[in-house]
Amino acid sequence: MSQPTIRRPPAAQPEMTSLLLGAGFALASLILLPAIAQKIGLGSSLTIALRGALMRAAHRL
């Protein structure tokens, strides 16, 4: 008599995806966004607003 095999999805896959996405958004909002904003001459208040929008978008994922 053969026993049915139970397929379990890997538990670490969604966690790793979330971790990589969070790290990417943190890198973008804390390092890349201010550097690009300074390069093109955006003001600090606009940079902070863009950072807030990026972090809200990251939180929705």
HELIX and SHEET records of a PDB file:
HELIX    1   1 ALA A   12  LEU A   27  1                                  16    
HELIX    2   2 ALA A   28  LEU A   32  3                                   5    
HELIX    3   3 LEU A   33  ILE A   40  1                                   8    
HELIX    4   4 SER A   44  ARG A   60  1                                  17    
END                                                                             
